[in-house]
Amino acid sequence: MCRHYCQQQLIDIRLRAEEIESTVKMRKTGMSKARFYDRLHKVTVSGLMGLTLVGCSLLVYRFYRYFTVVRPRQLEQKRLLAEEGMTQEQLEREAELLRRQREAETLKS
């Protein structure tokens, strides 16, 4: 009976060792998959954060450029067009005055 009990104990120990070994093997492969997915997630998140940072930087640069270069240029062009328009109006008025003076002179003669 003792012999049978000892053999059974040995078999149980061997089975338990095999179970532990297979569990460890599964954990290692599972952990490597989990590690792979963790790294993949980290790289993806880092890439998206970098892309967001680049996009925000470009947006800030565009705002800066608009207010320091583009807008002043547009205002200057509008001012020049307004002055040119007034100059054109003044030239037309002067031409009209000259025409009226000539007409008045011809009527007097």
Rosetta blueprint (number, residue, H / E / L):
1 M L
2 C H
3 R H
4 H H
5 Y H
6 C H
7 Q H
8 Q H
9 Q H
10 L H
11 I H
12 D H
13 I H
14 R H
15 L H
16 R H
17 A H
18 E H
19 E H
20 I H
21 E H
22 S H
23 T H
24 V H
25 K H
26 M H
27 R H
28 K H
29 T H
30 G H
31 M H
32 S H
33 K H
34 A H
35 R H
36 F H
37 Y H
38 D H
39 R H
40 L H
41 H H
42 K H
43 V H
44 T H
45 V H
46 S H
47 G H
48 L H
49 M H
50 G H
51 L H
52 T H
53 L H
54 V H
55 G H
56 C H
57 S H
58 L H
59 L H
60 V H
61 Y H
62 R H
63 F H
64 Y H
65 R H
66 Y H
67 F H
68 T H
69 V H
70 V H
71 R H
72 P H
73 R H
74 Q H
75 L H
76 E H
77 Q H
78 K H
79 R H
80 L H
81 L H
82 A H
83 E H
84 E H
85 G H
86 M H
87 T H
88 Q H
89 E H
90 Q H
91 L H
92 E H
93 R H
94 E H
95 A H
96 E H
97 L H
98 L H
99 R H
100 R H
101 Q H
102 R H
103 E H
104 A H
105 E H
106 T H
107 L H
108 K H
109 S L
